[in-house]
Amino acid sequence: MVLNQALVATILYLRSNIAGAQRFKQDSLLSILDRLLLIGIVGWMLWGRNTGEQFRIEWFVWAQTAAYGATALVALVLVLRLSGKVNVGWRPAFAWVVVKQSFPYALLILLMTFYYRTDTLMIERMLPDGPLQAGIYAQAFRFFEALNMLGYLMAGLLLPMFSRMLMGPKGEGNKAIQELAVLAMRLVLTGTLAIAVFGVLFAEPIMDLRYSEHTEQSAPVFALLIGCFVAVCTTYVFGTLLTAGGKLKHLNWMAAGGAILNISLNLILIPRWQAEGAALASLVTQVATAIVQLVLAGLLFGARLPLGLWVRSAVYAICLFALGFWLGSGVTGLLMQFGLFAAGAAVLAWSTGMLGPRVLRAAIALTPKGG
């Protein structure tokens, strides 16, 4: 597993070169290649073998190693095609400079990990039935974490684009940054609000898709955590801008405040409401850190969202709730409800102005043309 982590870090490093060169199709391929290989290998191990031998957990780790290794090799070939010949060498002075420059980024990841990951540990240690409550929380968190990958992909696209804009003339760069931030938030809010509303209204049926026990307890936890999804994806836009601009000091202070806030809220809410208390603490923390990053992006780069977008988002969210309530009372079957809700959300996004021809053309072209 340690080797696998090293391979993952290597893949991310190689992908950063490809994304920095604005080769987004190649980067998108690499972002899913290891998963596809892993699914194929493990799928064969589970259903394709005829030996009858019981599946072992070590096989899954080896399958990861094979998938990560193959993906790292493909990424290396793509990087070499971009860069030409690469000379590998070791220069201690240069390495020390890299370590010093990387430290603020490592500190930011560590601080953000505190308010992303301490919930389960605190639940387990603070409650008499801690393992049970931690499992209930984990049931809901797994769905939230899987959806979180969508926002991560957006951040991977935005980072090199923001970085390139920040290198240009200040006036033109700020205007382009504003346009790209608004475009990205239109797309983010359109998708995340729909996912969050559907998750809140149909939390228990969604839990029943994967689990057979304790779904009544994990459903309200999921409803709170899926609300975090909107805030987290907002940070993927404006946190990425701040990262591209090198504002690590501001981000680290924000993350430190978020960690203190989250741990403090957990100490108060977990004894009262168990797993739901931890989920509520996460929701408050994620919303607070998202607001801070919105304010920082506006102050430092002039990237402010227009009032009209906030109004459209509010109207869109209210209409989504109305649609969800109607489907919940008049339509049976989660699959049918989801299909109708997705179609209705698309119509609402178009009718409220969240999406339109100009926004879609700009999104497809990956250029900031939407206002």
Buried (B, 14 or more C-beta within 10 A) or exposed (E): EEEBEEBBEBBBEBBBBBBBBEBBEBBBBBBEBBEEBBEEBBEEBEEEEEEEEEEEEEBBEEBBBEBBBBBBEBBBEBBEEEEEEEEEEEEEEEEEEEEEEEEBEEBBEEBBEBBBEBBBEBBBEBBEEBEBBBBBBBBBBBBBEEBBEBBEBBBBBBBBBBBBBBEEEEEEBBBBBBBBBBBBBBBBBBBBBBBBBBBBBBBBBBBBEEBEEBBEBBBBBBBBBBBBBBBBBBBBBBBBBBBBBEBBEBBBEBBBBBBBBBBEBBEEBBEEBBBBBBBBBBBBBBBBBBBBBBEBBBEEBBBBBEEEBEEBBEBBBEBBEEBBEEBBEEEEEBEEBBEBBEEBBEEBBBEBBBBBEEBBEBBEEEBBEBB
